[in-house]
Amino acid sequence: MKENGVRSRHKNGKQNGVQKHEDERKDEEFSIRQSPLTELIDSSLHIRAIYHIFVVILIILLCDTVIYDLVERGKINIGLSVIAAGFGDIRRGLKLWVYDLCVVMAFYPLLVVYAAIGKYTRKYTVLRPAVVLLGIAGVVAVEVAIAAVPVVELARKHLELGSSVAVTCEMFRFLMKIVAVSSACGPRCLNGHLPLPTFKHYVYFMFSPTLLYRDQYPRTNKIRWGVVVFHLSEVAAIIFYNCFLWERFIMPYWSDYGKEPTVEAGYLVRGMFACVLPGVISFLCGFYCVLHAWLNAWSEMLKFGDRLFYEDWWTTSRFSLYYRRWNRVVHSWLRDHIYLPLAPLTGRPLATFTVFFVSSIAHEVILALSFGFFYPVLLVEFGVLGVIMVPLTATSGRRFPSAFNLIMWLSFFIGNGILWSLYPMEYFARRNCPPSENDSFFIPKSWTCPEVILKPNWTFQNPLRILLD
């Protein structure tokens, strides 16, 4: 069953050839289908067992912490304090989100006014360039209005990490949605060949789990509220799980970082390797939470039929395929609104680089506003090393798929271990180190405080010496 969100201007629902072309494109992009993990968990006892293993790991870690803290300290500490602190001042975050939502809702009447201007000036071809520029200026103004207030407000006064991530991610989601609507409806306002969407369909698109605008989407017949509750329960459990990992494995190593003037290099190395496994678990849980549980919950509530939000990225041996499959929602938007328009003008390599650059900057803005400092670790890993790995694995990944799938997973482990070490080190260094006149939003404080030293009288000992003797 499909819901048509377009005002009918033609009898018996007939549309012209342009609409037919758009419907064909829509059918290629959207269809009723389940998420890969939903199909795997439902159809494979092996995958279901792996899912149960992750649940059991959470239960065992939880029991370990509860019993140890109860016996050792007489209290229970299971990550709830991290959740409360991470989503602190949630009212302020909600106000920023409501502001962005109001701007987005106000865009629809502006679109209707622009369509009226386009209709009035249609017979005056000399005015067409001015009308086009007016539309572009209007979209830019709305985009600036969506981004400016949250960015300025978060830069003025830091919001806690969880609340900041939610606000900035929603900000970028609204920005991309406005671009999608403008690209689809802008030509309609000028030529009048197709009607604008209804306000109901416009609102539906703003909350639907896609960034590509279509006049209609494949719909399911009913809402299965049991599925909604199950997925939302998974989201809550994973948030708790990640906060538990932070409190159980990250804070013991890095919460005191910067309180002493020096730190031994061996301690840093041990801490960074200790963060590898929690980092990868958090990486996988974050993927499952956002791209599977959260989006499937919203799809079920909105009866959105196409739930292919990702593909089997975990089996690939080429980084180009990983970037396409990891997040199809964002990848499809980047493809349609950046890569495809640029590729004929600049060539595929420059268009690809632009996609990576824009995506990297967006990720870095989210992290910088959320943490309260600029530390481009993810930018280097994703926007530099990731780009380099794309051509390096393009051919070799096809020839040696097993070996390069192993290499890809090795890079995930190492990369997440580095992320879960360097960002906490900088986060706590800015809180524990004494203030300095050289403190800056853009200069990492953890590079100078504390001082990293080797053990006294440290010397290198040849591990092969015992064989030589």
C-alpha positions in Angstrom: 0.0 0.0 0.0 1.4 3.4 -0.9 0.4 6.9 0.2 0.5 9.6 -2.4 1.6 12.9 -0.9 0.9 15.0 -4.0 -2.0 17.3 -4.7 -3.8 15.9 -7.7 -4.1 18.3 -10.6 -5.1 15.7 -13.1 -8.3 13.7 -13.5 -8.3 10.0 -12.6 -4.8 10.5 -11.1 -3.1 10.7 -14.5 0.3 12.3 -14.6 2.5 13.4 -17.5 5.6 11.7 -18.7 7.8 13.5 -16.2 6.0 11.9 -13.3 6.3 8.5 -14.9 10.0 8.9 -15.1 10.2 9.9 -11.4 8.1 6.9 -10.5 10.5 4.5 -12.3 13.4 6.1 -10.5 11.6 5.8 -7.2 10.8 2.1 -7.8 14.5 1.5 -8.4 15.5 3.2 -5.1 12.7 2.2 -2.8 10.8 -1.1 -2.4 9.4 -3.1 0.5 12.3 -5.0 2.1 13.7 -5.8 5.5 17.0 -4.8 7.0 19.8 -7.5 6.5 20.1 -8.2 10.2 16.4 -8.6 10.5 16.4 -11.3 7.8 19.5 -12.9 9.2 18.3 -13.1 12.8 14.9 -14.4 11.7 16.2 -17.0 9.3 19.6 -18.1 10.8 20.0 -19.8 14.1 23.7 -19.1 13.9 23.2 -15.3 13.7 20.6 -15.4 16.3 23.1 -17.2 18.6 25.6 -14.4 18.0 23.0 -11.8 18.9 22.3 -13.8 22.1 26.1 -13.9 22.8 26.2 -10.0 22.8 23.3 -10.0 25.2 25.0 -12.5 27.5 28.2 -10.5 27.4 26.2 -7.4 28.6 24.6 -9.5 31.4 27.9 -11.0 32.5 29.7 -7.6 32.6 26.8 -6.1 34.4 26.9 -8.9 37.0 30.6 -8.6 37.4 30.4 -4.9 38.1 27.3 -5.1 40.4 28.7 -7.9 42.5 32.2 -6.5 42.8 31.0 -3.0 43.7 28.6 -4.4 46.2 31.2 -6.6 47.9 34.1 -4.0 47.7 32.3 -0.7 48.2 28.9 -1.5 49.5 27.2 0.3 46.5 26.1 -0.4 43.0 27.5 1.6 40.1 26.3 0.4 36.7 26.7 3.4 34.4 23.5 5.3 35.3 25.6 8.3 36.5 27.2 8.4 33.1 23.8 8.4 31.4 22.6 11.2 33.7 25.7 13.3 33.1 25.9 12.5 29.3 22.3 13.8 28.7 22.6 16.7 31.2 20.7 19.9 30.5 18.4 18.0 28.1 15.9 20.9 28.2 18.4 23.1 26.5 19.0 20.5 23.9 15.3 20.0 23.3 14.8 23.8 22.8 17.5 23.8 20.1 15.8 20.9 18.4 12.4 22.5 18.6 13.9 25.7 17.1 15.3 23.7 14.1 12.0 21.9 13.7 10.1 25.3 13.6 12.5 26.6 10.9 12.0 23.4 8.9 8.2 23.6 9.1 8.3 27.3 8.1 10.1 26.3 4.9 6.9 24.7 3.5 4.9 28.0 3.3 8.0 29.7 1.8 8.0 26.9 -0.9 4.3 27.6 -1.6 5.0 31.3 -2.0 8.0 30.6 -4.3 5.7 28.4 -6.4 3.3 31.3 -6.7 6.1 33.6 -7.8 7.3 31.0 -10.3 3.7 30.7 -11.7 3.3 34.5 -12.0 6.7 35.0 -13.7 6.5 32.0 -15.9 5.5 34.0 -19.0 8.3 36.5 -18.4 11.4 34.6 -19.4 13.6 37.6 -18.7 12.8 37.2 -15.0 13.7 33.5 -14.9 17.4 34.0 -13.7 16.3 36.4 -11.0 13.7 33.9 -9.8 16.2 31.1 -9.7 18.7 33.2 -7.7 15.8 34.1 -5.3 15.1 30.4 -4.8 18.8 29.6 -4.2 19.2 32.5 -1.8 16.1 31.4 0.1 17.4 27.8 0.5 20.7 29.1 1.7 19.0 31.4 4.2 17.0 28.5 5.6 20.1 26.3 5.8 22.0 29.0 7.6 19.1 29.6 10.0 19.0 25.8 10.8 22.7 25.6 11.5 23.6 29.0 12.9 21.7 28.9 16.2 22.7 25.4 17.4 26.4 26.0 16.4 26.6 29.4 18.0 24.7 28.2 21.1 26.8 25.1 21.6 30.0 27.0 21.0 28.9 29.7 23.5 28.1 27.2 26.3 29.0 23.5 26.0 26.1 21.0 26.2 26.8 17.6 27.6 28.0 14.9 25.2 24.9 12.9 24.6 22.6 15.9 24.3 25.1 17.6 21.9 25.4 14.6 19.7 21.6 14.4 19.4 21.2 18.1 18.6 24.0 18.2 16.0 22.9 15.0 14.3 19.4 16.3 14.0 20.7 19.6 12.7 22.5 17.8 9.9 19.5 15.6 9.2 17.3 18.7 8.7 19.9 20.4 6.5 20.0 17.4 4.2 16.2 17.0 4.2 15.8 20.6 3.1 18.3 20.1 0.3 16.4 17.0 -0.9 13.1 18.8 -0.9 14.5 21.9 -2.6 16.1 19.8 -5.4 12.9 18.0 -6.0 10.4 20.9 -5.7 12.5 23.8 -7.0 12.0 22.9 -10.7 8.3 22.3 -10.1 7.9 25.8 -8.7 9.4 27.2 -11.9 7.9 25.0 -14.7 4.6 24.0 -13.0 4.7 20.5 -14.6 4.2 18.8 -11.2 2.4 19.9 -8.1 4.0 20.5 -4.7 3.7 17.8 -2.0 0.9 18.3 0.5 1.9 19.6 3.9 1.1 16.2 5.4 3.5 14.4 3.0 6.1 17.1 3.7 5.9 16.4 7.4 6.0 12.7 6.8 9.2 13.1 4.8 10.8 15.1 7.6 10.3 12.3 10.0 10.7 9.3 7.7 14.0 7.3 7.8 15.3 8.5 4.4 17.1 11.5 3.1 15.8 11.2 -0.5 12.6 12.9 -1.3 9.9 11.1 -3.3 6.2 11.9 -3.9 5.4 8.5 -2.5 7.1 5.6 -0.6 6.3 1.9 -0.3 4.1 1.5 2.8 3.2 -1.4 5.0 -0.4 -2.2 6.0 -0.2 -1.8 9.7 1.9 -0.8 12.7 3.3 -3.6 14.7 3.6 -2.0 18.1 5.4 -5.0 19.6 8.2 -4.5 17.0 8.3 -0.8 17.9 8.6 -1.5 21.6 11.3 -4.2 21.0 13.5 -1.9 18.9 13.1 1.0 21.3 14.1 -1.3 24.1 17.2 -2.2 22.2 18.0 1.4 21.7 17.7 2.0 25.5 19.7 -1.1 26.3 22.6 -0.1 23.9 22.8 3.4 25.3 23.1 1.9 28.8 25.6 -0.6 27.4 27.8 2.1 25.9 27.7 4.2 29.1 28.5 1.1 31.1 31.6 0.4 28.8 32.7 4.0 29.3 32.4 3.8 33.1 33.8 0.3 33.4 36.7 0.3 30.9 37.5 3.9 29.8 37.2 6.0 32.9 39.5 3.8 35.1 42.3 4.5 32.6 41.7 8.1 31.5 39.6 9.9 34.2 42.7 11.0 36.1 44.6 11.9 33.0 46.3 15.3 33.5 46.1 15.3 37.3 49.7 14.4 37.6 52.4 16.4 35.7 53.9 13.3 34.1 52.6 10.0 32.8 54.7 6.9 31.8 54.6 5.9 28.2 53.9 2.3 29.2 50.7 3.3 30.9 49.5 5.0 27.7 50.3 2.0 25.6 48.5 -0.3 28.0 45.5 2.0 28.2 45.2 2.3 24.4 45.3 -1.5 23.9 42.8 -1.9 26.8 40.4 0.4 24.9 40.5 -1.7 21.6 37.9 -4.3 22.6 35.5 -1.8 24.3 35.9 0.5 21.3 35.0 -2.2 18.8 32.0 -3.3 20.9 30.9 0.3 21.1 31.4 0.7 17.3 29.2 -2.4 16.6 26.6 -1.4 19.2 26.4 2.2 17.8 25.8 0.8 14.3 23.1 -1.5 15.5 21.5 1.1 17.7 21.2 3.9 15.1 21.1 2.1 11.7 19.1 -0.9 12.7 17.1 -0.5 15.9 16.3 3.2 15.8 15.5 3.4 12.1 13.5 0.2 12.2 11.4 1.6 15.1 10.6 4.8 13.2 9.9 2.8 10.0 7.4 0.6 11.8 5.7 3.6 13.4 5.5 5.4 10.0 4.7 2.2 8.1 7.8 3.0 5.9 8.3 -0.1 3.8 11.9 0.1 2.7 14.2 -0.8 5.6 17.4 -1.4 3.7 19.3 1.2 5.7 22.6 -0.7 5.3 24.0 -3.7 3.6 26.4 -6.5 4.6 29.4 -4.2 5.0 31.0 -6.7 7.5 31.7 -9.1 4.7 33.4 -6.8 2.2 37.1 -6.7 1.4 37.1 -3.3 -0.3 36.8 0.0 1.5 34.8 1.5 -1.4 32.1 -1.1 -0.8 32.3 -0.6 3.0 31.6 3.2 2.6 28.6 2.4 0.3 27.1 -0.3 2.5 27.8 1.0 6.0 25.1 3.7 5.9 22.9 3.7 2.8 20.7 6.5 4.1 23.5 9.1 4.1 25.4 7.5 1.1 22.3 7.8 -1.1 22.0 11.5 -0.3 25.7 12.1 -0.9 25.5 10.2 -4.2 22.4 12.1 -5.5 23.1 15.6 -4.2 26.9 15.8 -4.4 28.5 13.1 -6.4 26.2 12.8 -9.4 25.9 16.6 -10.0 29.7 17.1 -9.7 31.0 14.0 -11.6 30.1 15.2 -15.1 31.6 18.7 -14.4 34.8 17.8 -12.4 35.3 14.1 -13.1 34.8 11.1 -10.8 38.0 11.4 -8.7 37.3 15.0 -7.7 33.6 14.3 -7.1 34.6 11.3 -4.9 37.1 13.4 -3.0 34.4 16.1 -2.4 32.0 13.5 -1.0 34.7 12.3 1.4 35.6 15.8 2.4 32.0 16.9 3.0 31.3 13.8 5.0 34.5 14.1 7.1 33.8 17.8 7.9 30.3 17.0 9.0 31.5 14.2 11.3 34.2 16.5 12.7 31.7 19.3 13.4 29.5 16.9 15.3 32.4 15.7 17.4 33.9 19.2 18.0 30.6 20.7 19.1 29.8 17.6 21.2 33.2 17.4 23.0 33.8 21.1 23.2 37.1 20.9 21.4 38.6 20.3 17.9 40.7 17.2 17.7 40.6 15.8 14.1 41.4 12.2 14.9 38.3 10.9 13.1 39.0 13.3 10.2 42.5 11.8 9.7 41.2 8.2 10.0 38.1 8.7 7.8 39.0 11.5 5.5 42.7 10.7 4.9 43.6 7.1 5.7 40.1 5.9 4.6 40.4 7.7 1.2 43.9 6.2 0.7 42.5 2.7 1.4 39.8 3.0 -1.3 42.2 2.7 -4.4 44.6 0.4 -2.5 41.9 -2.2 -1.9 40.0 -1.7 -5.2 41.9 -4.5 -7.1 43.6 -6.4 -4.3 40.3 -6.7 -2.4 38.8 -8.6 -5.4 41.8 -10.9 -5.8 42.2 -11.7 -2.1 38.8 -11.2 -0.4 39.5 -13.2 2.7 42.8 -11.6 3.5 41.6 -8.0 2.9 38.4 -8.6 4.9 40.7 -9.5 7.8 42.8 -6.4 7.1 39.6 -4.3 7.1 38.5 -5.7 10.5 42.1 -5.2 11.8 41.8 -1.5 10.8 38.4 -1.3 12.6 39.9 -2.6 15.8 43.0 -0.4 15.7 41.0 2.7 14.6 38.4 2.4 17.3 41.0 1.7 20.0 42.7 5.0 19.0 39.4 6.9 19.0 38.4 5.6 22.4 41.9 6.5 23.7 42.7 9.9 22.2 39.3 11.6 22.6 39.0 10.6 26.3 42.6 11.7 26.9 41.9 15.1 25.5 38.5 15.3 27.2 39.9 14.7 30.7 43.2 16.6 30.0 41.1 19.7 29.5 39.3 19.1 32.8 42.2 18.0 34.9 45.2 20.0 33.7 45.7 23.5 35.1 44.6 26.4 32.9 47.1 27.9 30.6 47.3 31.1 28.4 47.9 28.8 25.4 44.6 26.9 25.9 42.7 26.9 22.6 39.6 25.2 21.1 41.8 24.1 18.2 45.0 23.0 19.9 45.0 19.7 21.7 45.9 20.1 25.4 46.8 16.5 25.9 49.9 17.0 23.7 51.5 19.1 26.4 49.8 18.1 29.6 50.8 15.8 31.1 54.4 15.1 29.9 54.9 11.6 28.6 58.1 10.0 30.0 59.8 6.6 29.9 60.6 4.7 33.1 63.9 5.8 34.8 66.9 3.9 33.5 64.9 2.5 30.7 67.0 0.6 28.1 66.1 -1.5 25.1 66.8 -5.2 25.6 67.1 -7.4 22.5 64.4 -10.1 22.7 66.6 -12.5 20.6 69.4 -12.2 23.1 68.4 -15.4 24.9 68.8 -17.3 21.6 72.1 -15.7 20.8 73.4 -16.6 24.3 
